[in-house]
């Protein structure tokens, strides 16, 4: 059974979606994965990504947010976790 470590939990102010980021480590070892869980009412979307994809995705998100008004501070709410 994999070990799951919560990283952060965000709530999107427009739409109310909840986003959870977790580190996923398999007992057998190997690469850690970033699990992303998005909840929209009763629907969940869950996917696991490798570190290189997480870095590219994060950089793309930061680049986009930096071009938007108010993108420096962000408007999402951190609900719990380390983020």
Long-range contacts (C-beta under 8 A, 24 or more apart in sequence): 1-27, 2-26, 2-27, 3-27, 4-35, 6-80, 6-81, 6-82, 7-34, 7-81, 7-82, 7-83, 8-78, 8-80, 8-81, 8-82, 8-83, 9-78, 9-79, 9-80, 9-81, 9-83, 10-76, 10-77, 10-78, 10-79, 10-83, 11-76, 11-77, 11-79, 12-76, 13-75, 13-76, 13-77, 15-40, 16-40, 18-79, 19-76, 21-81, 21-83, 24-48
